[in-house]
Amino acid sequence: MAQQVGDYVVQRLREWGVEQVFGYPGDGINGLIAAFGRADDNPAFIQARHEEMSAFQATGYAKFSGKVGVCTATSGPGAIHLLNGLYDAKLDHVPVVAIVGQTARSAMGGSYQQEVDLQNLFKDVASDYLVEVNVASQLPNALDRAFRVAIARRAPTAVILPSDLQEEPYEPPQHAFKQVPSSPPGQASARVIPAHEDIRRAAEVLDAGSKVAILIGQGARSAAEEVVELAERTGAGVAKALLGKDVLPDDLPFVTGAIGLLGSRPSYELMRDCDTLLIVGSNFPYSQFLPEFGQARAVQIDIDGTMIGMRYPTEVNLVGDARSTLAELIPLVRRKEDRSWREKIEKNVARWWQTIERQSLLDAHPVNPMRVVWELSERIPDNAIVTADSGSSTNWYARCLRLRGRMRGSLSGTLATMGPGVPYAIGAKFAHPDRPAIALVGDGAMQMNGMAELLTIARYRPRWSDPRLVVCVFHNNDLNQVTWELRAMGGAPKFEQSQSLPDVSYAEVARSAGLTGITVRTPEELGPAWDSALHADGPVVLDVHCDPDVPPIPPHATWDQMKDTAEAVLRGDPDAWHLIAQGAKTKLQEFIP
């Protein structure tokens, strides 16, 4: 029997080294699903509970593996569901290939059931490469280009396959006009280095400064050693954009931690006081947390020339990969003998971690959410992978989690969408089945989709050599981040009908899915609960009842700004005085000598 198109697609995925495809079935991809069934689990079809989760799982897999994530869905509704996860990949510059079904070619244009204009639907999210395959001979080039563009542009791409084509015999392209061949799968990485003269000018800028600050993002991940060496030469402190949190460990004394609203005070002070700024592999968008315009001379390194020089008035822009560019730059930079700037930075960092500890151990009702992450930091394995969702729990991931060793961590950095925490952790387990994964999620995100994905975890746990996957739920019955944004930015009290969540036991839900569930209602239970979860022989859900009124105070917050928030709260917030007391106690910890 002749090879069908669906079988050829699966074969080509295998040749690209794809080990699993995250997806959900539907009749628009029946031919492809049948081919997976004949493929003997190579690649494996990993069934999520929802197509959006498939796209998040592919994105998480790509982030933590460094490989291309692949997801698939049927036509119409399935394709639409993929969009949020694919936009997450697009905005965080992650290579993902989506293979999407479409109605039969004979029915196209006839307002047929589940027919959606997929070309228009995907033209933005997959703008780097989007193709509809209408004859079998298109396939090798279409699939290969989807992978090559995803890798080269670090972006999602999409291949649309009409349902009837998937079951037709595969015919390769011919050596003829209007036939497009392709090369064997595989892609070599390039070493991109700026012109030597530009690197020399960058070195002159760094040498001229006496208070150097470095800001790194995820683009610096391959250049961690080089960043450390340059920081030692220049006496710089290093702040981290949120997607770059795992680039350098937090036990380095000159690493000031996260920057921005979710960031640390040492990072805020580093930018406030520096006279020279080097940005490496970061597109951090909040310019108000960078030095005042005209205060600092600046250099930026980024492999994408379209994203360079757009956040701060940079004097020298170096388009190149971080590791190669820094390797050329470092020998040209003199070591600064005056270490007073560095000593000040290290003093600020040490004091900040003491402040975070005091804030984390403050009493709250019932459990301080900062303490949840602080206690994790005290116990987390050196090879753990941590995912975080979007919400107030993101603050505690950004500020309180001290990464060290080979730890990895990520979240939806640019789209900041709710819901990827748990599916990211699933993707991480397929990327590194021998490493523990921990998802830090709010109860809003857990109710949105995390509870359903517990079934996916239960189903695939036998595939992971290290079975540990801990989902930690910050259970406060509040859409807490938006509640705080209403108070601090909108000048409005909490609106119960919008913000309050129905109560549910996440530990009980976990147990009903065949997982271990642990409920934490007091701070004394928290440490032992983490110990149990991190030493378990399978996935665990930690259901931690947290105080919703512990404020995520920005690093630059003043007493006057807190007073304005308090006045908004007193206009009708349901637990105003407790909230104000928690805020005052938390802020006060910054001033203890």
DRENMI-469529 format. One record per residue (C-alpha): residue in one letter; x, y, z. Coordinates in pm, whole numbers, plus 50000, padded with zeros to 5 digits. Example, Ala and Ser with C-alpha at 12.3 -4.5 7.8 and 13.67 -1.06 7.14 Angstrom:
# DRENMI-469529
a512304955050780/s513674989450714/
# end
This chain:
# DRENMI-469529
m500005000050000/a501315034549905/q502415057450186/q499705082350276/v500315119350326/g499605115950699/d502265089050727/y504775110650544/v504115139850782/v504775117351082/q507905103750914/r509225138850846/l508595148751208/r510615118551315/e513435128851080/w513445163151245/g514005145951580/v510515152951712/e509805129152001/q506285140352084/v503495161551942/f501115178552183/g497605178452050/y493935170352058/p492125149651794/g489295159751562/d487995149151223/g489955176751050/i493125157351129/n491755121751112/g494325111650854/l497135125151070/i495785108651386/a495565075351203/a499195079551097/f500235085451458/g498425053351542/r500635034851290/a503845051651411/d504445029651718/d504665059951950/n507475075651749/p506755104151771/a504285101052056/f500925118452042/i500455135952379/q496785143352439/a496005174552641/r492575183052774/h492245213552546/e494045225852233/e495195257552411/m496995235252661/s498645216652372/a500115249252245/f501275258952596/q502845224552641/a504685228052310/t505875262752413/g507025250552755/y508785221052594/a510585244452352/k511615268352630/f513145241252846/s514555218152578/g515995243252332/k514265223352056/v511205230051844/g507875223252012/v505165208151793/c501395209751845/t498435199051636/a494705205251625/t491715200351403/s490155226751179/g487875254751294/p487405253651671/g490565233851742/a492695257551538/i491155287551715/h491965272352054/l495665270451966/l495995307951927/n496715318952284/g499535293952330/l500995302751991/y500885339952071/d502715331852392/a505425315452180/k505495344751938/l505875371652200/d508505352152398/h510435342652079/v510035304952106/p510205280251811/v506915261351776/v505415244251470/a501625240651457/i500115214751221/v496465223051169/g493675205050987/q491235221150746/t487985210850583/a488255189850264/r489385208849957/s486155200249775/a484155218650043/m486335249650082/g484495282050025/g481135265450078/s480485276550438/y481005240350536/q480835228450896/q483865239751098/e485285258150797/v487255288650912/d489575310350704/l492745296750864/q495015317750643/n493545349250792/l493275334151140/f496985325651159/k498495352950944/d499575373551245/v500555347051500/a502415326851233/s503485356551024/d507025343550984/y505815312850795/l502295300950716/v501395277050435/e498405256650327/v499415224150159/n497105214849870/v499095188149688/a501325161049834/s504455172649653/q504395205149856/l504975186350179/p508745182650217/n509415219250149/a506465231550354/l507315211150663/d511055217450641/r510595254850599/a508205255550895/f510945240451113/r513805260750967/v511955293750999/a510815285351354/i514445278751451/a515985307951264/r513375333751365/r512575318651708/a508895320651624/p505765299551578/t504995287351226/a501935269151093/v501225242750828/i497595237750724/l496605203450592/p493145198150435/s491535166850575/d491145148350243/l494785154250148/q495985136350462/e494615102950332/e495885106049975/p499005087449851/y502185107249908/e504025117949592/p507405134949624/p508275166149424/q509655160149076/h512655174748895/a510435197848696/f509025232848666/k506735243748950/q507995216149175/v509885225849493/p512285200449644/s513775201749993/s516925191650175/p517215165850455/p516055178250796/g518595195951011/q519885230951062/a523325243051164/s523575272051406/a525365303651298/r527915324051492/v526885360451451/i529455386651552/p529255424551509/a531985444251333/h535205447451535/e535045485351524/d531615485051689/i532825461251958/r535805484052025/r533465514052065/a531355494152309/a534455486352514/e535325523252526/v531885531552663/l532195504952936/d535715515953025/a534635552353058/g531975544953318/s532545541853691/k529095527853783/v528275500453534/a524935481953534/i524145451053327/l520615440253238/i520225404953102/g517295386552947/q516715351952808/g518955360052511/a521955358752746/r521295322752852/s524105308152638/a526495334852766/a526195331253144/e529925326253199/e530765355952978/v528305378553162/v529905368953495/e533395375953361/l532395409853222/a530655418853547/e533855410453735/r535935432453506/t533605462153517/g532515458653879/a528935458553757/g525785446253918/v523545423953708/a519765427953703/k517525402253536/a514435406753323/l511815381153419/l512495357753125/g516175359353217/k515655349953583/d517345316053534/v520315329053333/l522435335853643/p521975320853991/d520805342954273/d523605332254504/l526065354154313/p526475384654539/f526345410254256/v523145396554098/t520445421154204/g517485399754094/a514385408453895/i513705443253760/g510445462153724/l507165462353916/l507835426554024/g511495433254087/s513865439954374/r514955472154534/p518665465654453/s517765463254082/y515805495754106/e518745512954281/l521245498154033/m519425514953745/r518695546653938/d522345553054024/c524405538753736/d526255559453476/t526685531453221/l524235504653106/l524835472552910/i521725453652793/v522305417652684/g519575397152519/s516665415652675/n513665434452541/f512495446052885/p509775471452795/y509385493453103/s511745522353040/q510755539253367/f512765512353548/l515865519753338/p518145549753403/e516755584253339/f517275594552976/g520655611652947/q521895597653278/a523765567353142/r525725558752832/a524375526052700/v525335495952489/q522995468352375/i523685433152244/d520925413952068/i520825388651788/d517695404851643/g518495438151481/t514805447351465/m514535447351846/i517665466951929/g517915502852052/m514155505952115/r513915506552497/y516675530952593/p518795555852393/t521735532252332/e524985546752203/v526365514252054/n524135486551920/l525805452851864/v523785428551652/g525125393951731/d524635363651951/a525415371352313/r528115345352375/s530195352652066/t529835390152100/l530805390752468/a533765367852396/e535065394152155/l534225423152387/i535695410352715/p539415411852617/l538975448352519/v537515458852856/r539875469353137/r539355457153493/k538205485453719/e540385488354025/d537935509854219/r535485484254360/s533375508254568/w530425506054324/r530515467954335/e530795467954715/k527715490254741/i525775466954510/e526715435954708/k525765452955034/n522355462354889/v521785426954762/a522655410855097/r520345434855280/w517545428555030/w517575390955085/q517395397455460/t514385419955394/i512705393255181/e513215367755457/r511665390655718/q508745398755488/s508215361955410/l508115352055777/l505585378555879/d502345365656023/a499375365555785/h495915349955774/p496235321255723/v499575317555534/n501855344855398/p502155338055021/m505745350755023/r506605323255269/v505345296855024/v508185304954785/w510715312955057/e510255278355208/l510585263154860/s513885281454809/e515225265355124/r514505230354987/i514365230754608/p516665205854427/d519545220854230/n518235206253903/a514585216253940/i512535233553672/v510075259853796/t507155273853601/a505025302853714/d501625314653606/s500415350353563/g498965366253876/s500075377154220/s502005344454258/t504275357653982/n505465384554224/w506635358454472/y508305337554198/a510145368654079/r511235381554420/c511415352754664/l512715323054464/r516495320254486/l517695300754185/r520985282054203/g522845253854033/r521215240753714/m517725253353798/r515545265753515/g512475287453531/s510065304653296/l506585318853252/s504545338252998/g506845368353003/t505485391452735/l501895380752676/a501525374853052/t498535352852986/m496855332653258/g496995295053235/p500435283253117/g501875273753458/v500675237653467/p501005229753092/y504495245253093/a505425220853370/i504085192053161/g506145203952865/a509165206553096/k508715170353207/f508775158652845/a511865180052783/h513645166853094/p511855135953230/d514735130553474/r514285164053654/p511675175653906/a509235202553792/i507345227254010/a504435249053895/l503555279854102/v499985289454015/g497205310654157/d493785296254219/g492395317153933/a494695300353683/m494055266753848/q490335270753798/m490825283753446/n492585252353321/g495065238053569/m492645213953732/a491845197453399/e495525192753320/l495965172753639/l494405144553435/t497135148753174/i499765146653448/a498195115153589/r498055099353244/y501675105253143/r503505102153476/p504825066953385/r506835082553101/w508955103653338/s511985087253503/d511785112853785/p508055112853865/r508105144754072/l505845172553946/v504555196054215/v501675219754146/c501575245854423/v498275264654434/f498115298754607/h494585294154738/n493135328154833/n489745327854654/d490665360454482/l491845370954136/n494515387654341/q496775405154090/v493865423153926/t492475431554270/w495735448654360/e495845466054022/l492345479654086/r493525493454419/a496925507154320/m496335517953959/g492615523153937/g492105538754278/a489175515254337/p488405490254612/k488015453154544/f484885445454338/e483665412654484/q481495401754191/s484475403953956/q487295393154183/s486065366354424/l486425329654324/p484335299654423/d485995278954690/v487185243754609/s489675219254758/y492465215554505/a493945187354714/e490665168154682/v490585174354307/a494145160854286/r493215129554478/s490215123954252/a492615124953955/g494835098454115/l497505122454243/t498645131354593/g496965161654746/i498295180655049/t496375208855218/v498255236055409/r496305259155638/t499005271355880/p502565283955831/e503875255756052/e502565230155802/l504255246455503/g507855234555535/p506935198055605/a504465199255315/w507205210255075/d509475182855213/s506785156755147/a506045169554797/l509695171854692/h510425136554816/a507255120354682/d507285091554436/g504765108654207/p503035141654124/v501655162354412/v499285191854444/l500025215354734/d496845234254824/v498125263655032/h495515286455187/c497065321055154/d496275355955275/p495045376754977/d495925409155157/v499735405955154/p500635433654909/p503045429954616/i504765463054691/p506825476154395/p510505482854475/h510145520154417/a506955524454622/t506975554154858/w504945559555172/d502885585854984/q501985560754714/m501025535254974/k498895561955144/d497025567854816/t496365530354783/a495165528955144/e492715557355077/a491305537854781/v490985506954997/l489145525555272/r486485536055021/g484875501955048/d487325472755042/p485845443255235/d488895437855461/a490435472355453/w492115475055794/h493745440755777/l495015449055429/i496505482255542/a498155465855841/q499745438855623/g501035465155380/a502535486355656/k504225456255819/t505635444655486/k507005478755385/l508485484455730/q510835454655687/e512825474755429/f513855499755698/i515075475755965/p518875479355988/
# end
